[in-house]
Amino acid sequence: MDQVSDTGGLGLKPDRHEPSLVDLGSTLLRHRFLVTGCAALFFGAAVLTTWKPRTYTASASFSPESQQRVPAGLAGLASQFGLGLGVGDAGQTPAFYLDLLDSREILGAVAETTYSFRADTGLVSGSILDIFKIRGRTGPLRREAAIRFLRGMVSAAVSPRTNVVTVRVHSTYAQLAVQVCEHLLGLVNRFNLGRRQSQAAAERVFVAGRLEEVKSDLKQAEDRLQTFLQRNRDYRNSPELSFQQDRLARDVSMQQQVYTSLSQSFEQARIEEVRDTPVITIVERPELPVLPDPRGLLRRSIVALVIGTIVGTLLALYRDFLSRHLRRDPGDRETFNTLREETLADLRHPVRAVLRAVRRPRRARDVSPH
């Protein structure tokens, strides 16, 4: 007789031959319903999770202004005082527009705007809150829910090569996606216009106050030079008087330059305050999508089918291994059946199982010797 030894002290008897592809095929055929059931279960779950209403995507792209225009007079004035005004504006970078499109101010305005379009069910009119029946106990909570809903509809990206910002709107209504996309472009442009005009208004107020001060300084410098010339009609024959006249004249000339620069800046600020030209360049306007978005049903179904088959195969191998081991050792089989019945009973009565598990350590402490 062949000598049979325990494996690792566990009492498991090894097979008489190494498993082969024939054994694997036999195991899979023996548990074919388990393997096909797992594959069908994963396939059905993928189909159910992927099957959703058709969505349409409207996209648009625009190029933001990369620099802020600084009036030449103000730049010259700053250079006279040793100051440099940078023309770059961090607020006009493409990354700024990504955050702007995701901001509560923009999305809140989109949610509260009324849209009107034709759908399969007829004419649809209302705000995002009404069209998609967004609920909330209060008005602010409902608006917050609409903003979260829009963040799932709106996406934006920046091209690293051209810095062009592309915004996409996904919706179950094609015309609504186009209208929301156009409204987003208008809100972005309106936001930047208001921002530029408010900056220009603040600059105009500042320059106007400074202009009055410089005007007074210029008047005083001119009065001092006029008084000097009236008192010293023949100052050219005196080196000291000539030097004093040059100093007074330079003071008047410098004040005149400052006054001229401030006047130009003041007029430029007034122009910028009422300027309503667009601050973004539309590269591509949104168009009505012709085809719906792909669902990815085929790809996900194939992946789910492969994963389900693998899981079913592993379960079949484990079940086959377990059945062989239990046939060799009747004692382990009885223990396994007992534990299985207890587990099923615990699943049917979970509260009773928890109470029994809590009482068990207490009983063990009570019977243990002190």
Legacy VTK file of the C-alpha trace (Angstrom):
# vtk DataFile Version 3.0
C-alpha trace
ASCII
DATASET POLYDATA
POINTS 370 float
0.000 0.000 0.000
1.132 3.537 -0.623
2.258 5.539 2.335
0.044 8.547 3.008
1.446 11.386 5.141
-0.246 14.433 6.592
0.333 17.769 4.901
1.634 20.466 7.194
0.114 18.737 10.258
-3.408 19.627 9.122
-4.537 16.094 8.456
-5.136 16.753 4.745
-4.413 13.859 2.418
-2.827 14.868 -0.862
-4.181 13.657 -4.185
-2.490 10.726 -5.862
-1.754 12.747 -9.007
-1.148 16.355 -9.944
-4.181 18.283 -11.240
-4.280 18.620 -15.027
-6.258 20.604 -17.562
-8.598 17.658 -17.892
-9.356 17.848 -14.151
-9.950 21.590 -14.451
-12.278 21.092 -17.391
-14.147 18.350 -15.570
-14.575 20.600 -12.522
-15.942 23.444 -14.621
-18.331 21.141 -16.458
-19.454 19.619 -13.190
-20.257 23.081 -11.810
-21.305 24.613 -15.108
-24.502 26.061 -13.658
-22.527 27.854 -10.938
-20.057 29.349 -13.450
-22.721 30.432 -15.921
-24.905 31.744 -13.073
-22.115 34.003 -11.766
-21.339 35.244 -15.283
-25.020 35.963 -15.931
-25.355 37.706 -12.560
-22.430 40.053 -13.223
-23.585 40.625 -16.801
-27.105 41.515 -15.650
-25.769 43.873 -12.959
-23.620 45.667 -15.553
-26.574 46.037 -17.910
-28.860 47.355 -15.162
-26.295 49.886 -13.864
-25.358 51.053 -17.367
-28.891 51.254 -18.716
-29.934 54.845 -18.188
-31.760 57.531 -20.164
-29.976 58.834 -23.217
-27.933 61.979 -22.613
-26.749 64.645 -25.037
-23.645 66.815 -24.773
-23.342 70.408 -25.981
-19.849 71.876 -25.961
-18.329 75.302 -26.495
-14.828 76.710 -26.234
-13.431 80.164 -25.634
-10.086 81.861 -25.218
-9.682 84.170 -22.202
-7.676 87.373 -22.135
-4.238 86.506 -20.871
-3.287 90.084 -20.021
-4.913 93.055 -18.403
-4.685 96.333 -20.287
-2.975 99.021 -18.220
-3.346 102.623 -19.361
-0.120 103.991 -20.795
-0.394 107.177 -18.753
-0.772 105.278 -15.498
2.168 103.029 -16.376
4.319 106.077 -17.145
3.253 107.732 -13.919
4.125 104.627 -11.915
7.538 104.432 -13.572
8.304 108.005 -12.504
7.847 106.949 -8.881
9.924 103.812 -9.353
6.921 101.453 -9.418
6.162 98.771 -11.967
2.630 97.780 -12.921
2.585 94.210 -14.214
0.300 93.565 -17.101
-0.389 89.957 -16.155
-3.633 89.257 -14.400
-3.821 86.048 -12.398
-7.584 86.266 -12.452
-7.597 85.858 -16.241
-5.707 82.558 -16.343
-7.510 79.510 -17.770
-7.486 77.833 -14.343
-9.519 80.770 -13.019
-12.275 80.032 -15.539
-12.449 76.396 -14.423
-13.139 77.514 -10.868
-15.499 80.212 -12.105
-17.605 77.717 -14.074
-17.824 75.548 -10.945
-18.612 78.435 -8.588
-21.866 78.793 -6.703
-22.503 82.234 -8.195
-22.446 80.973 -11.794
-24.230 77.660 -11.197
-26.803 79.317 -8.954
-27.672 81.763 -11.724
-27.911 78.886 -14.213
-30.252 76.978 -11.895
-32.616 79.913 -11.429
-32.836 80.898 -15.109
-35.990 79.951 -17.011
-35.485 77.802 -20.129
-37.962 76.880 -22.838
-37.502 74.101 -25.397
-39.341 71.325 -27.180
-39.004 67.711 -26.078
-40.682 64.429 -27.009
-43.401 65.158 -24.456
-44.075 68.650 -25.851
-43.071 72.151 -24.826
-41.017 72.253 -21.612
-40.557 75.532 -19.777
-39.102 76.342 -16.377
-35.904 76.510 -14.366
-33.550 73.636 -13.653
-35.278 73.178 -10.308
-38.658 72.763 -12.020
-37.581 70.725 -15.051
-35.764 68.059 -13.026
-38.104 68.356 -10.000
-35.356 69.103 -7.520
-36.697 68.933 -3.982
-35.725 70.711 -0.791
-37.360 71.568 2.487
-36.459 75.245 2.082
-35.561 77.520 -0.805
-31.818 77.659 -0.003
-31.644 73.863 0.401
-33.387 73.417 -2.933
-30.985 75.831 -4.594
-28.030 73.984 -3.048
-29.368 70.690 -4.396
-29.709 72.265 -7.850
-26.092 73.456 -7.729
-24.907 69.941 -6.880
-27.034 68.601 -9.728
-25.513 71.101 -12.172
-21.994 70.155 -11.125
-22.795 66.720 -12.488
-24.081 68.251 -15.731
-21.308 70.791 -16.382
-17.654 69.948 -16.949
-14.764 72.093 -18.144
-11.209 71.485 -19.282
-8.247 73.529 -20.496
-6.051 72.691 -23.457
-2.432 72.872 -22.190
-1.181 73.699 -25.673
-3.489 76.606 -26.565
-5.029 77.576 -23.177
-8.476 77.298 -24.760
-11.210 76.527 -22.215
-13.797 73.942 -23.281
-17.078 73.661 -21.389
-19.441 70.717 -21.845
-23.040 70.335 -20.666
-24.634 66.890 -20.405
-28.410 66.590 -20.257
-31.240 64.270 -21.188
-32.605 67.162 -23.313
-30.461 68.187 -26.276
-31.895 71.714 -26.582
-31.556 72.322 -22.851
-27.871 71.378 -23.022
-27.333 73.982 -25.756
-29.203 76.702 -23.857
-27.352 76.040 -20.611
-24.018 76.094 -22.461
-24.832 79.443 -24.101
-26.001 80.843 -20.780
-22.742 79.788 -19.135
-20.741 81.682 -21.749
-22.893 84.769 -21.191
-22.508 84.569 -17.413
-18.732 84.204 -17.659
-18.478 87.216 -19.950
-20.860 89.240 -17.762
-18.882 88.382 -14.651
-15.637 89.565 -16.230
-17.269 92.717 -17.581
-18.565 93.610 -14.138
-15.190 92.819 -12.627
-13.368 95.023 -15.142
-15.848 97.871 -14.812
-15.738 97.800 -11.009
-11.943 97.938 -11.096
-12.072 100.841 -13.531
-14.577 102.684 -11.322
-12.339 102.267 -8.269
-9.355 103.447 -10.311
-11.280 106.493 -11.560
-12.190 107.532 -8.019
-8.589 107.146 -6.879
-7.143 109.041 -9.856
-9.734 111.823 -9.474
-8.669 112.439 -5.868
-5.014 112.328 -6.771
-5.625 114.661 -9.704
-7.023 117.354 -7.413
-3.972 117.104 -5.167
-1.531 117.333 -8.067
-3.473 120.246 -9.541
-3.045 122.129 -6.276
0.669 121.275 -6.143
1.101 122.453 -9.725
-0.629 125.751 -8.953
1.657 126.346 -5.986
4.773 125.521 -8.038
3.678 127.898 -10.795
2.965 130.650 -8.253
6.445 130.276 -6.757
8.060 130.513 -10.187
5.909 133.523 -11.111
6.810 135.326 -7.904
10.514 134.644 -8.468
10.410 136.001 -12.017
8.538 139.142 -10.923
11.124 139.887 -8.237
14.208 138.961 -10.290
13.831 140.278 -13.820
17.591 140.081 -14.541
18.433 136.791 -12.782
20.677 135.498 -15.620
23.621 137.637 -14.454
23.589 135.944 -11.041
24.645 132.265 -10.799
22.728 131.802 -7.550
19.489 133.226 -8.978
19.923 131.221 -12.184
20.266 128.012 -10.154
17.164 128.877 -8.126
15.184 129.615 -11.301
16.211 126.241 -12.804
15.070 124.421 -9.662
11.674 126.164 -9.653
11.218 125.493 -13.370
12.045 121.782 -12.906
9.467 121.576 -10.116
6.819 123.096 -12.383
7.778 120.788 -15.274
7.588 117.665 -13.085
4.204 118.648 -11.664
2.954 119.309 -15.187
4.019 115.811 -16.290
2.338 114.218 -13.289
-0.832 116.195 -13.909
-0.846 115.235 -17.610
-0.348 111.534 -16.812
-3.099 111.565 -14.217
-5.450 113.312 -16.629
-4.839 110.633 -19.230
-5.354 107.886 -16.641
-8.558 109.516 -15.479
-9.971 109.595 -19.005
-8.844 106.020 -19.646
-10.526 104.839 -16.445
-13.759 106.566 -17.453
-13.648 104.747 -20.786
-12.972 101.359 -19.144
-15.790 101.944 -16.699
-18.391 102.022 -19.476
-16.675 99.638 -21.899
-18.930 96.671 -22.690
-16.799 94.824 -25.239
-16.471 91.045 -24.592
-13.516 89.931 -22.514
-13.481 86.374 -23.880
-13.149 85.238 -27.483
-15.604 82.537 -28.485
-13.720 79.870 -30.426
-16.628 77.455 -30.852
-20.258 78.158 -30.091
-22.543 75.377 -28.817
-24.481 73.468 -31.445
-27.419 71.116 -31.123
-26.007 67.595 -30.663
-27.088 65.204 -33.395
-26.257 61.893 -31.699
-26.685 60.913 -28.049
-23.727 60.119 -25.818
-22.457 56.516 -25.888
-23.418 54.491 -22.830
-20.451 52.102 -22.949
-22.864 49.182 -22.564
-20.897 46.740 -24.729
-17.537 47.384 -23.059
-18.918 47.189 -19.531
-20.927 44.094 -20.321
-17.886 42.264 -21.680
-15.804 43.216 -18.642
-18.589 42.126 -16.284
-18.978 38.829 -18.163
-15.253 38.088 -17.855
-15.186 38.968 -14.144
-18.297 36.875 -13.474
-16.759 33.898 -15.253
-13.571 34.198 -13.197
-15.514 34.443 -9.932
-17.667 31.458 -10.906
-14.562 29.430 -11.778
-12.951 30.191 -8.415
-16.132 29.241 -6.582
-16.357 25.995 -8.565
-12.755 25.089 -7.750
-13.270 25.851 -4.072
-16.500 23.860 -3.962
-14.861 20.908 -5.684
-11.880 21.022 -3.322
-14.154 21.249 -0.299
-16.343 18.336 -1.391
-13.319 16.101 -1.992
-11.848 16.898 1.392
-15.127 16.283 3.199
-15.549 12.914 1.470
-12.129 11.817 2.712
-12.777 12.885 6.314
-16.329 12.228 7.639
-15.584 14.021 10.921
-14.766 17.265 9.156
-17.896 16.851 7.075
-20.072 16.603 10.163
-18.358 19.661 11.679
-18.828 21.603 8.452
-22.511 20.709 8.240
-23.060 21.728 11.859
-21.351 25.078 11.391
-23.278 25.665 8.175
-26.600 25.072 9.914
-25.606 27.428 12.739
-24.584 30.110 10.246
-27.873 29.836 8.366
-29.767 30.071 11.648
-27.799 33.194 12.617
-28.626 34.783 9.263
-32.333 34.060 9.776
-32.275 35.452 13.329
-29.456 38.034 13.538
-30.656 39.601 16.812
-30.692 36.241 18.549
-27.202 35.510 17.241
-25.836 38.803 18.590
-27.371 38.186 22.030
-25.935 34.672 22.131
-22.493 35.988 21.176
-22.689 38.571 23.974
-23.751 36.030 26.615
-21.120 33.485 25.639
-18.070 35.393 27.038
-19.944 36.082 30.287
-20.676 32.386 30.806
-17.060 31.558 30.082
-15.937 34.011 32.794
-18.482 32.631 35.276
-17.343 28.989 34.922
-13.611 29.780 34.790
-11.724 29.042 38.086
-10.574 32.106 40.056
LINES 1 371
370 0 1 2 3 4 5 6 7 8 9 10 11 12 13 14 15 16 17 18 19 20 21 22 23 24 25 26 27 28 29 30 31 32 33 34 35 36 37 38 39 40 41 42 43 44 45 46 47 48 49 50 51 52 53 54 55 56 57 58 59 60 61 62 63 64 65 66 67 68 69 70 71 72 73 74 75 76 77 78 79 80 81 82 83 84 85 86 87 88 89 90 91 92 93 94 95 96 97 98 99 100 101 102 103 104 105 106 107 108 109 110 111 112 113 114 115 116 117 118 119 120 121 122 123 124 125 126 127 128 129 130 131 132 133 134 135 136 137 138 139 140 141 142 143 144 145 146 147 148 149 150 151 152 153 154 155 156 157 158 159 160 161 162 163 164 165 166 167 168 169 170 171 172 173 174 175 176 177 178 179 180 181 182 183 184 185 186 187 188 189 190 191 192 193 194 195 196 197 198 199 200 201 202 203 204 205 206 207 208 209 210 211 212 213 214 215 216 217 218 219 220 221 222 223 224 225 226 227 228 229 230 231 232 233 234 235 236 237 238 239 240 241 242 243 244 245 246 247 248 249 250 251 252 253 254 255 256 257 258 259 260 261 262 263 264 265 266 267 268 269 270 271 272 273 274 275 276 277 278 279 280 281 282 283 284 285 286 287 288 289 290 291 292 293 294 295 296 297 298 299 300 301 302 303 304 305 306 307 308 309 310 311 312 313 314 315 316 317 318 319 320 321 322 323 324 325 326 327 328 329 330 331 332 333 334 335 336 337 338 339 340 341 342 343 344 345 346 347 348 349 350 351 352 353 354 355 356 357 358 359 360 361 362 363 364 365 366 367 368 369
